[in-house]
């Protein structure tokens, strides 16, 4: 049995954008839901609850968008666990082998999950899809935001989407993706906890400190 190594896997830009995304999604989901269906009763408009909800929604929309851009940039400069190829395991034969092996583990067809230092193949592909959902949320959100300043920056960039898809089409898309992301977040926490228990490599703690326990003999 080989000695485990402590290795720096998740660099600080990956961890930082991850937590910016977590906070942003929580705030945007709560405020966005309130904007669509106010669930707090107020005695008068002077309470300005809707105004504060909209203000927070817009502020964290910018935070979320900047976090997305920063993570995209880091896909060019980060280590091999953060780059584009890490999210495209289907592009290689070994990647497909690990995809099938991971799928069999998740469906209880095998006991041992294929070894992965960074994201496992199915998780990587799921994160690729989530990254695209993030982009759709950002684009649809700023397109809707642009309505309040006709001729302004966001209306000029994304205003054509309102013509193509309509106001309600964009709102419905924005709302549905919110629920998809909430569902993903629940599964994400569960699967990270599961991998932490099964692999005993510090999966959960690594998103705070960046380090994981690696078995050199198991590493591809």
Helices and strands as residue ranges (DSSP letters): E 5-8, H 12-36, G 45-47, H 49-77, G 84-87, G 89-91, H 93-106, H 121-145, G 146-149, H 153-165, H 167-199, H 203-209, E 211-214
